[in-house]
Amino acid sequence: MADAAHTPTPWAQFNQYIIPDCEGECSAVARIDVTGVELIDEANAQFIALACNAHDDLVKALEGVIRVADRKTVEFDAARAALAKARGIQP
C-alpha cells in the first residue's frame, strides 16, 4: 500500500531471515527465532514473506469484489471482517 510505514514489499526469505527483495546490500526486516529449531524458523520466515507479499493484492481484490457485488450474506460479512483485519481495524 502506498501509505504503508513498513519496508516496501516484495520481501524474500533467507534461512530464518526476512529481507527486502533488493539489489546490493540489504538489511533484514526480521529474524525469526521463536523455537530454536532452524527448520521451523525457516518455514515461519517463508510464510511471513509469502503473506506480506500477497497482502496488498489480496486487499485490492477483496475491495473490488465488495465494491461491485456486496451482499448481505455470511460470506460477505466474512469478507468485510477479513478486510478490516488486514487494515488493522478491530471490530
N, C-alpha and C positions, 0 to 999 in steps of 0.2 A: 504494500500500500504506500502511496506517495508520502503520506504524513507520518509514517512509522518512525519511532525513535530507535529502533533496533538496527543492527548491521543488515544492510540490504541482502536479500537472497539473490541467487541461489547459494546455499551452503553445501558443503561436502563433508563426508565423514572420513576421517583418517584415524584408524585404530579407535581409541576411546575419545578422540577429539572431534569437535565440530569446528570447521574452519570456513571462512568465506571462500567461495569458488572464484579465486582471483589469480592473476598472473603475478609472478615475482614473490616477494616475501609477504606472508600473511600471518597475522596473529590469530590465535584460537579464539573462537567465540565462546566455547565452553569445553570443559573437560568432565567427562562422566566417570565418576569413581564412587559409586554407591554401594558396591558389593565386594570389591576387591577381586572379583572374578573377571578376568580380561574379556572373555568371550561375551559375557552378558553386557559388560560396559560397551563393547563394540556394537553389539546389537542395539543397545539403547541409543548410542550415538547415531547409528544408521537410521533408526526410527525417527529421532528428533529432526535430523536433516531432511528426511523424506516428508515428514508432516509440515515442517516450516516451509519447504519449497512449494508444497501444494496449497498452502493456506490461502494466498491471495487469489489464485484461480478458482478455488472452491467457493470462497466468499462471493466473488463476482458472479459465478454461475448460479449460486443459490439466490442472490439478489435478483438476477434476471428472471429466474423461474418464478419467484414470488411476485415480481412486478407484473408479469404477463398472465399468470394463472393462479393467483391467490384464491384459495378456497377455505371455507370453514370446515376443515376436516382434521382428524387426528394427525395425519401425515403432514399437513401444512403447519399445524401447531408445532410439531416436532422440528420442522424446517426453520420456522421463525425462532424457536428456542435455540437451535444449533447456531444460527446466525448471530444471535445475541451473545452466545457463549464465545464464539470466535472473535467478536468485537470487544470482549471483556466486560460485557454488561451482565450483571447478576439479576435474576428475576425477582 
